[in-house]
Amino acid sequence: MRHLILFILVTFTFSVFAQKPDLQKLEVYIQKCMTEWEIPGMAVGIVKNDTLIFAKGFGIREIGKPEKVDENTMFGIASNTKAFTAAALATLVDEGKIKWDDKVTDYIPYFEMYDPFVTHEMTIRDLLCHRSGLETFSGDLIWDATTYTREEIIKRIKYLKPVYSFRSHYGYSNVLVLTAGEIIPKVTGKSYDEYIREKFFEPLGMKNTNTTIKKHAEYKNLAIPHARNNGKTVTVKYISWDNIAPAGGINSTVNDMSKWIKMQLNNGTQENHLFFTKDAQREMWSAQTVEDISKFDDYMFPSMHFHSYGLGWDLFDYHGKKVINHSGGLDGMISQVVLVPEEKLGFVILTNNINYLPYTLMYSIMDRFFNVEGKDYSSILVKYVKANEENKIKEEKEAEEKRNKNSKTTLPLEKYCGTYGGDLYGNATITLKEGKLNLQFVPAPDFFSVLEHWQYDAFVVEFKNFPSLPKGKVNFILNQNAEVYEFKIDVPNPDFDFTELTFKRIMDKSQH
């Protein structure tokens, strides 16, 4: 009997040790990683067995200022909003008001895709699991910093050309999740923002969570976004995501997000309040669209055997455990939310600059709780990123050496001035001021640039209001009559595809 008791005690002690890693060592590791990535501030919260066992802020809210980050500091969670949108729709499924496979046009008659067949067949499920045929991030410039309303954005989706056949390939789409969110007011008569607040924020006690930066003035404990620009960390202007809120508009804190995590790990319930049924959660956590396991992930995480997307959640396996997670990225802030139901483990990582730490830290935290020996993923990836940056600098120098510095434009600069546009985005103007061409995107006042001549009819464009965006090129196209009829723009970056925008010269009557 004594041996049995000893065995039980040893087993129990090992189990507790395995489940509760040394959080002080984790804290030291997080601080090391912050230094590697040059992150001004971040916050981390960990829920285990329905208890918030770790909630801590690191660093400062804004570079150059002393105010520190804590567990109640507000960050933008960006695409981690998508799980809230899916959950909101799940409540309507539970109530019998909608079905996951209802046609989108039954609720939003003005919704159209490029292909009429896809328009007719698109379901609510399709909107939430990124299998429309669009390329990842297609259409994001329609909403980013623009004055377009949610309805105006949805009406422009029909101009986005697909790159895959319908339901054949993963292509992450913010504009389609926006469309999913806009089904809520069509069914309930309440705005998306109001419904999310009533269904989740208020009953969960998420008092410091909202869906608009208009609330920022009321909240003093606010993290400021940052980005790297010309080798320095600089602050970034908060861009309103109100027009895309169902896809990324929520702002929250570690303490508030821990309540959301607890409810998720409790199968849609919290303190006897049913938010959505187990059936609804099973649907959201089930694979809907297959994703590739990248060569990088295959090398770094050999225990990963599948990667897919559910409804508002990203899914994969890690050391035999199913991981439900999502990342979030807005200009100057990156976040990660992770759930491991089998381990009753969940955590949130919020940062206030552009970096890959939340992604790497996800694995490092899981390693500690799974009691497996992992790698220093942060150091590995930061070296890769720095090497990539060095290659880009080298490529820029080579391009500079090759350009014809003595070349001139085909026409006098005033001949390039005018209004250009297309159905997808709208208009842009080219004006001449103080001997230089100025580019202005009409729907987005912050997208402005003085164009610097590069060579021939090509100019360097730099949107200084967006420090995270690199310099790009604007190329003016002339017709056979030596008249400018179009310009093409390319700003190489991982988030926004400028090349899908069309800017053709709009001729007024005096020019005919």
C-alpha positions as CSV (number, residue, x, y, z in Angstrom):
1,M,0.0,0.0,0.0
2,R,2.8,2.4,0.9
3,H,4.4,1.8,-2.5
4,L,1.1,2.5,-4.2
5,I,0.7,5.7,-2.3
6,L,4.3,6.7,-3.1
7,F,3.7,5.9,-6.8
8,I,0.6,8.0,-6.9
9,L,2.3,10.9,-5.2
10,V,5.3,10.8,-7.5
11,T,3.0,10.6,-10.6
12,F,0.9,13.5,-9.3
13,T,4.0,15.6,-8.6
14,F,5.4,14.9,-12.1
15,S,2.0,15.7,-13.6
16,V,1.8,19.1,-11.8
17,F,5.4,19.9,-12.8
18,A,4.7,19.0,-16.4
19,Q,1.6,21.1,-16.4
20,K,3.1,24.1,-14.6
21,P,6.5,25.0,-16.1
22,D,8.8,27.5,-14.4
23,L,7.0,30.7,-15.2
24,Q,9.9,32.8,-14.0
25,K,12.1,31.2,-16.6
26,L,9.4,31.8,-19.2
27,E,9.4,35.5,-18.2
28,V,13.1,35.7,-18.6
29,Y,12.9,34.1,-22.0
30,I,10.1,36.5,-23.1
31,Q,12.3,39.5,-22.1
32,K,15.2,38.1,-24.1
33,C,13.0,37.6,-27.2
34,M,11.7,41.2,-26.8
35,T,15.2,42.5,-27.1
36,E,15.9,40.3,-30.1
37,W,12.9,41.6,-32.0
38,E,13.2,45.2,-30.6
39,I,9.7,45.2,-29.3
40,P,8.8,48.3,-27.2
41,G,6.0,46.5,-25.3
42,M,4.0,43.4,-25.0
43,A,1.6,41.5,-22.8
44,V,1.1,37.7,-22.2
45,G,-1.7,35.9,-20.5
46,I,-1.9,32.1,-19.9
47,V,-5.0,30.1,-18.8
48,K,-4.6,26.6,-17.4
49,N,-7.3,24.5,-15.9
50,D,-9.8,27.4,-16.0
51,T,-7.4,29.7,-14.1
52,L,-5.4,32.7,-15.3
53,I,-2.0,31.6,-14.0
54,F,0.1,34.2,-15.8
55,A,-0.8,37.7,-16.8
56,K,2.0,40.2,-17.3
57,G,3.1,43.2,-19.3
58,F,6.6,43.8,-20.6
59,G,8.2,47.0,-21.7
60,I,6.5,50.3,-22.6
61,R,3.4,51.4,-24.3
62,E,5.1,53.9,-26.6
63,I,8.8,54.4,-27.4
64,G,10.4,57.4,-25.7
65,K,7.7,57.5,-23.0
66,P,7.9,55.8,-19.5
67,E,4.4,54.4,-19.2
68,K,4.7,50.6,-18.9
69,V,2.6,47.8,-20.4
70,D,0.5,45.7,-17.9
71,E,-2.2,43.1,-18.2
72,N,-4.8,45.8,-18.7
73,T,-3.1,47.6,-21.5
74,M,-5.2,47.7,-24.7
75,F,-3.9,46.5,-28.0
76,G,-5.5,45.9,-31.4
77,I,-6.0,42.1,-31.8
78,A,-6.7,42.5,-35.6
79,S,-7.6,39.1,-37.2
80,N,-8.2,37.4,-33.8
81,T,-11.5,39.2,-34.2
82,K,-12.5,36.5,-36.8
83,A,-13.2,34.0,-34.1
84,F,-15.7,36.4,-32.5
85,T,-17.4,36.8,-35.8
86,A,-17.7,33.1,-36.3
87,A,-19.0,32.7,-32.8
88,A,-21.6,35.4,-33.3
89,L,-22.9,33.6,-36.3
90,A,-22.8,30.3,-34.4
91,T,-25.3,31.8,-31.9
92,L,-27.6,32.5,-34.8
93,V,-27.1,28.9,-36.0
94,D,-28.0,27.6,-32.5
95,E,-31.2,29.8,-32.5
96,G,-32.2,28.4,-35.9
97,K,-32.1,31.8,-37.6
98,I,-29.4,30.8,-40.1
99,K,-27.5,27.7,-41.3
100,W,-23.8,27.5,-42.0
101,D,-24.6,26.5,-45.6
102,D,-27.2,29.1,-46.3
103,K,-26.5,31.1,-49.5
104,V,-24.9,34.5,-48.9
105,T,-27.2,36.3,-51.4
106,D,-30.3,35.2,-49.3
107,Y,-29.1,37.7,-46.7
108,I,-27.0,40.2,-48.7
109,P,-28.6,40.5,-52.2
110,Y,-26.0,43.0,-53.4
111,F,-23.1,40.5,-52.8
112,E,-21.4,39.5,-56.0
113,M,-18.2,37.7,-56.9
114,Y,-16.3,37.9,-60.2
115,D,-17.9,34.7,-61.4
116,P,-21.7,34.6,-61.3
117,F,-21.6,30.9,-60.4
118,V,-19.6,31.5,-57.3
119,T,-21.9,34.4,-56.4
120,H,-24.8,31.9,-56.5
121,E,-23.1,29.1,-54.7
122,M,-21.2,31.1,-52.0
123,T,-22.4,30.1,-48.4
124,I,-21.8,31.6,-45.0
125,R,-19.4,28.7,-44.3
126,D,-17.4,29.7,-47.5
127,L,-17.1,33.2,-46.2
128,L,-15.4,32.1,-43.0
129,C,-13.0,29.5,-44.2
130,H,-11.0,31.2,-47.0
131,R,-11.8,29.0,-50.0
132,S,-13.4,31.5,-52.4
133,G,-10.7,31.3,-55.1
134,L,-9.3,34.7,-54.2
135,E,-5.6,35.1,-53.5
136,T,-4.6,35.7,-49.9
137,F,-5.2,39.4,-48.9
138,S,-6.9,40.2,-52.2
139,G,-8.9,43.4,-51.9
140,D,-7.3,44.6,-48.7
141,L,-6.5,48.0,-50.2
142,I,-10.2,48.6,-50.7
143,W,-10.7,49.0,-47.0
144,D,-7.2,49.9,-45.6
145,A,-7.4,53.6,-44.5
146,T,-10.2,54.3,-46.9
147,T,-13.4,56.2,-46.4
148,Y,-15.5,53.3,-47.9
149,T,-18.3,51.9,-45.7
150,R,-18.7,48.2,-45.1
151,E,-21.4,48.0,-47.8
152,E,-19.3,49.9,-50.3
153,I,-16.4,47.5,-49.7
154,I,-18.7,44.4,-50.2
155,K,-20.0,45.9,-53.5
156,R,-16.5,46.2,-54.9
157,I,-15.6,42.5,-54.2
158,K,-17.1,41.6,-57.6
159,Y,-14.1,43.3,-59.3
160,L,-11.6,41.0,-57.6
161,K,-10.3,38.4,-60.1
162,P,-9.9,34.9,-58.6
163,V,-6.6,33.0,-59.0
164,Y,-7.9,29.6,-58.0
165,S,-11.1,27.7,-58.8
166,F,-13.9,27.9,-56.2
167,R,-13.3,25.8,-53.1
168,S,-10.1,24.3,-54.4
169,H,-7.5,26.3,-52.6
170,Y,-6.8,28.3,-49.4
171,G,-6.8,32.1,-49.9
172,Y,-7.1,34.2,-46.8
173,S,-9.8,36.9,-47.3
174,N,-10.6,39.8,-45.0
175,V,-13.3,41.2,-47.3
176,L,-15.3,38.0,-47.2
177,V,-15.2,37.7,-43.4
178,L,-16.4,41.3,-43.4
179,T,-19.3,40.1,-45.5
180,A,-20.0,37.3,-43.0
181,G,-20.2,39.8,-40.2
182,E,-22.6,42.0,-42.1
183,I,-25.1,39.0,-42.2
184,I,-25.6,39.7,-38.5
185,P,-27.5,43.0,-38.8
186,K,-29.5,41.6,-41.7
187,V,-30.8,38.8,-39.4
188,T,-30.9,40.6,-36.0
189,G,-31.6,44.2,-36.8
190,K,-28.6,45.1,-34.6
191,S,-25.2,46.3,-35.9
192,Y,-22.3,43.9,-35.8
193,D,-20.6,46.0,-33.1
194,E,-23.7,46.1,-30.9
195,Y,-24.4,42.3,-31.3
196,I,-20.8,41.4,-30.4
197,R,-20.9,43.6,-27.4
198,E,-24.2,42.2,-26.1
199,K,-23.4,38.5,-26.8
200,F,-19.8,38.4,-25.7
201,F,-18.1,41.5,-24.2
202,E,-20.8,42.3,-21.6
203,P,-21.7,38.8,-20.3
204,L,-18.0,37.8,-20.2
205,G,-17.1,41.0,-18.3
206,M,-14.7,42.2,-21.1
207,K,-15.1,45.8,-19.9
208,N,-11.9,47.0,-21.7
209,T,-12.8,45.6,-25.1
210,N,-14.4,47.3,-28.1
211,T,-14.7,47.2,-31.9
212,T,-13.5,50.7,-32.8
213,I,-10.5,53.0,-32.2
214,K,-13.0,55.8,-31.6
215,K,-13.1,54.5,-28.0
216,H,-9.3,55.0,-27.6
217,A,-9.8,58.5,-26.2
218,E,-11.7,57.0,-23.3
219,Y,-8.9,54.6,-22.4
220,K,-5.6,55.9,-21.0
221,N,-3.8,52.5,-20.7
222,L,-3.3,52.2,-24.5
223,A,-0.4,50.6,-26.4
224,I,0.8,52.6,-29.4
225,P,1.7,50.7,-32.6
226,H,5.3,50.8,-34.0
227,A,7.2,49.7,-37.0
228,R,10.8,49.6,-38.2
229,N,11.7,52.4,-40.7
230,N,15.1,53.1,-42.1
231,G,16.7,51.0,-39.3
232,K,14.8,52.7,-36.5
233,T,11.7,51.8,-34.5
234,V,9.0,54.5,-35.0
235,T,5.4,55.0,-33.9
236,V,2.7,54.3,-36.4
237,K,-0.6,56.1,-36.7
238,Y,-3.6,54.1,-35.6
239,I,-5.7,53.4,-38.7
240,S,-9.4,52.9,-38.2
241,W,-10.6,49.4,-39.0
242,D,-14.2,50.3,-38.4
243,N,-15.1,49.5,-42.0
244,I,-13.6,46.0,-41.8
245,A,-14.4,45.4,-38.1
246,P,-15.8,41.9,-38.4
247,A,-12.5,40.8,-39.9
248,G,-10.2,42.7,-37.5
249,G,-11.6,45.6,-35.5
250,I,-11.5,44.4,-31.9
251,N,-9.2,46.1,-29.3
252,S,-8.6,44.2,-26.1
253,T,-6.4,43.4,-23.1
254,V,-4.7,40.3,-21.7
255,N,-7.2,40.2,-18.8
256,D,-10.2,40.5,-21.0
257,M,-8.9,38.0,-23.6
258,S,-8.3,35.4,-20.8
259,K,-12.1,35.5,-20.2
260,W,-12.8,34.7,-23.9
261,I,-10.2,31.9,-23.7
262,K,-11.8,30.4,-20.6
263,M,-15.2,30.3,-22.3
264,Q,-13.7,28.7,-25.4
265,L,-12.0,26.0,-23.3
266,N,-15.2,25.4,-21.5
267,N,-17.0,24.4,-24.7
268,G,-18.9,27.7,-25.1
269,T,-20.0,28.1,-21.5
270,Q,-18.8,30.3,-18.7
271,E,-20.3,30.5,-15.2
272,N,-23.4,28.6,-16.3
273,H,-23.9,31.0,-19.2
274,L,-24.2,29.2,-22.6
275,F,-22.7,31.3,-25.3
276,F,-22.9,28.6,-28.1
277,T,-23.4,24.9,-28.1
278,K,-20.8,22.1,-28.3
279,D,-22.1,21.3,-31.8
280,A,-21.5,24.8,-33.0
281,Q,-18.0,24.8,-31.4
282,R,-17.2,21.5,-33.1
283,E,-18.1,23.0,-36.4
284,M,-15.9,26.1,-35.8
285,W,-13.0,23.8,-34.7
286,S,-13.3,21.3,-37.6
287,A,-11.2,21.4,-40.7
288,Q,-13.0,23.1,-43.6
289,T,-10.1,24.1,-45.9
290,V,-6.8,22.3,-46.2
291,E,-3.6,24.5,-45.8
292,D,-0.1,23.6,-46.9
293,I,2.5,22.7,-44.3
294,S,5.3,25.0,-45.4
295,K,8.9,23.7,-45.9
296,F,9.9,26.0,-43.0
297,D,7.2,24.5,-40.7
298,D,8.1,21.0,-41.8
299,Y,11.7,21.7,-40.8
300,M,11.0,23.5,-37.6
301,F,8.1,21.5,-36.3
302,P,8.4,17.8,-37.5
303,S,5.6,16.7,-35.1
304,M,3.1,18.8,-37.2
305,H,1.1,16.5,-39.6
306,F,-1.9,18.6,-40.7
307,H,-2.7,22.3,-41.1
308,S,-6.2,23.5,-42.0
309,Y,-8.6,26.3,-41.4
310,G,-11.9,26.0,-39.6
311,L,-14.5,28.8,-39.1
312,G,-12.6,31.8,-37.8
313,W,-9.8,29.6,-36.5
314,D,-6.5,28.1,-37.8
315,L,-5.9,24.4,-36.9
316,F,-2.9,22.2,-36.7
317,D,-1.5,19.4,-34.6
318,Y,1.6,19.7,-32.4
319,H,3.2,16.8,-30.5
320,G,0.0,14.8,-30.8
321,K,-2.3,17.7,-29.6
322,K,-4.8,19.6,-31.6
323,V,-4.1,23.3,-31.6
324,I,-6.8,25.9,-32.3
325,N,-5.2,29.3,-32.9
326,H,-5.1,32.5,-34.9
327,S,-2.7,35.4,-35.5
328,G,-3.6,39.0,-35.8
329,G,-1.7,41.8,-37.6
330,L,-2.5,45.5,-38.0
331,D,-0.1,48.2,-38.9
332,G,2.2,48.2,-35.9
333,M,0.7,45.4,-33.8
334,I,0.9,41.6,-33.9
335,S,-1.0,39.2,-31.7
336,Q,-1.6,35.4,-31.2
337,V,-4.4,33.5,-29.5
338,V,-3.8,29.8,-28.8
339,L,-6.1,27.0,-27.5
340,V,-5.1,23.5,-26.6
341,P,-8.3,21.9,-25.4
342,E,-6.8,18.5,-24.4
343,E,-4.4,20.3,-22.1
344,K,-7.0,22.8,-20.9
345,L,-4.5,25.4,-21.9
346,G,-4.9,28.7,-23.7
347,F,-2.9,31.9,-24.0
348,V,-2.8,35.2,-25.7
349,I,0.2,37.3,-26.8
350,L,-0.1,41.0,-27.7
351,T,2.7,43.1,-29.1
352,N,3.0,46.7,-30.2
353,N,5.3,46.5,-33.2
354,I,5.6,44.4,-36.4
355,N,7.4,41.2,-35.6
356,Y,7.2,37.4,-35.6
357,L,7.6,36.8,-31.9
358,P,4.0,35.8,-31.2
359,Y,4.3,33.1,-33.8
360,T,7.5,31.6,-32.3
361,L,6.5,32.2,-28.7
362,M,3.3,30.1,-29.4
363,Y,5.6,27.0,-29.9
364,S,7.9,27.9,-27.0
365,I,5.0,28.1,-24.5
366,M,3.5,24.9,-25.7
367,D,6.9,23.1,-25.4
368,R,7.0,24.1,-21.8
369,F,3.5,22.9,-21.0
370,F,3.9,19.7,-23.0
371,N,7.2,19.1,-21.2
372,V,9.1,18.6,-24.5
373,E,12.5,20.0,-25.4
374,G,12.0,22.5,-28.2
375,K,14.3,24.9,-30.0
376,D,14.9,28.6,-29.5
377,Y,12.5,29.4,-32.3
378,S,12.7,33.1,-31.8
379,S,16.5,33.3,-32.3
380,I,16.2,31.0,-35.4
381,L,13.6,33.2,-37.0
382,V,15.1,36.5,-36.1
383,K,18.3,35.5,-37.9
384,Y,16.3,34.5,-40.9
385,V,14.4,37.8,-41.0
386,K,17.6,39.8,-40.6
387,A,19.3,37.8,-43.4
388,N,16.2,38.5,-45.6
389,E,16.5,42.2,-44.8
390,E,20.1,42.2,-45.7
391,N,19.3,40.6,-49.0
392,K,16.7,43.2,-49.8
393,I,19.2,46.0,-49.1
394,K,21.6,44.3,-51.4
395,E,19.0,44.0,-54.1
396,E,18.1,47.7,-53.8
397,K,21.8,48.7,-54.1
398,E,22.1,46.5,-57.3
399,A,18.9,48.1,-58.7
400,E,20.3,51.5,-58.0
401,E,23.5,50.8,-59.7
402,K,21.7,49.5,-62.8
403,R,19.2,52.3,-63.3
404,N,19.9,55.0,-65.9
405,K,20.4,58.1,-63.7
406,N,20.7,60.3,-66.8
407,S,17.4,59.3,-68.4
408,K,14.5,61.7,-68.6
409,T,10.7,61.4,-68.8
410,T,9.2,61.0,-72.3
411,L,6.9,64.0,-71.7
412,P,7.0,67.2,-69.7
413,L,5.8,66.5,-66.1
414,E,2.5,68.4,-66.5
415,K,1.5,65.8,-69.2
416,Y,1.3,63.1,-66.5
417,C,-1.1,65.1,-64.3
418,G,-4.8,64.1,-64.2
419,T,-7.2,61.7,-62.6
420,Y,-6.8,58.0,-63.0
421,G,-9.0,55.2,-61.8
422,G,-10.7,51.8,-62.0
423,D,-13.8,50.0,-60.8
424,L,-12.1,48.1,-58.0
425,Y,-10.5,50.9,-56.0
426,G,-11.7,54.2,-57.3
427,N,-9.6,57.2,-58.3
428,A,-6.1,58.6,-57.8
429,T,-4.9,62.0,-58.8
430,I,-1.5,63.1,-60.1
431,T,-0.7,66.8,-59.6
432,L,2.4,68.9,-60.1
433,K,3.7,70.9,-57.2
434,E,7.1,72.6,-56.9
435,G,8.4,70.7,-59.9
436,K,7.5,67.3,-58.6
437,L,4.6,64.9,-59.3
438,N,2.3,64.2,-56.3
439,L,0.2,61.0,-56.0
440,Q,-3.0,61.0,-54.0
441,F,-5.4,58.0,-53.6
442,V,-8.8,59.7,-53.4
443,P,-10.5,57.1,-51.2
444,A,-7.6,57.1,-48.7
445,P,-6.3,60.5,-47.7
446,D,-3.3,59.1,-45.9
447,F,-2.1,57.4,-49.1
448,F,-0.1,60.3,-50.4
449,S,3.4,60.5,-51.9
450,V,5.7,62.9,-53.6
451,L,7.0,60.9,-56.6
452,E,10.8,60.9,-57.2
453,H,12.0,60.3,-60.7
454,W,13.7,56.9,-61.1
455,Q,14.3,56.5,-64.8
456,Y,12.4,57.1,-68.0
457,D,8.7,57.1,-67.1
458,A,9.1,55.3,-63.7
459,F,9.0,57.0,-60.3
460,V,9.7,56.0,-56.7
461,V,6.6,56.1,-54.5
462,E,6.9,56.2,-50.7
463,F,3.8,56.4,-48.5
464,K,5.4,58.1,-45.5
465,N,2.2,57.9,-43.5
466,F,2.8,54.1,-43.5
467,P,6.3,53.5,-42.2
468,S,5.9,49.7,-42.4
469,L,5.5,49.9,-46.2
470,P,8.7,50.0,-48.3
471,K,9.3,52.2,-51.2
472,G,7.8,51.1,-54.5
473,K,7.5,52.1,-58.1
474,V,4.9,54.0,-60.2
475,N,5.2,53.3,-64.0
476,F,3.4,55.5,-66.4
477,I,2.2,53.8,-69.6
478,L,2.0,55.7,-72.9
479,N,-0.1,54.9,-76.0
480,Q,0.9,55.0,-79.6
481,N,0.1,58.7,-79.7
482,A,2.7,59.3,-76.9
483,E,-0.1,60.1,-74.5
484,V,-0.2,58.9,-70.9
485,Y,-3.2,56.6,-70.5
486,E,-2.4,54.5,-67.4
487,F,-0.1,54.1,-64.5
488,K,0.8,50.9,-62.7
489,I,1.9,50.8,-59.1
490,D,3.9,48.2,-57.1
491,V,4.9,48.4,-53.5
492,P,6.4,45.0,-52.7
493,N,5.2,43.9,-49.2
494,P,3.6,40.8,-47.7
495,D,0.2,42.3,-46.9
496,F,-1.2,44.6,-49.6
497,D,-1.2,43.8,-53.4
498,F,-0.9,47.2,-55.1
499,T,-0.6,45.5,-58.5
500,E,-4.3,44.4,-58.5
501,L,-5.3,48.1,-58.6
502,T,-6.1,49.6,-62.0
503,F,-5.5,53.3,-62.6
504,K,-6.4,54.3,-66.1
505,R,-6.5,57.9,-67.3
506,I,-10.0,59.5,-67.0
507,M,-10.2,62.0,-69.8
508,D,-12.4,65.0,-69.4
509,K,-14.2,66.5,-72.4
510,S,-11.5,69.2,-73.0
511,Q,-9.0,66.4,-73.6
512,H,-10.9,64.7,-76.4
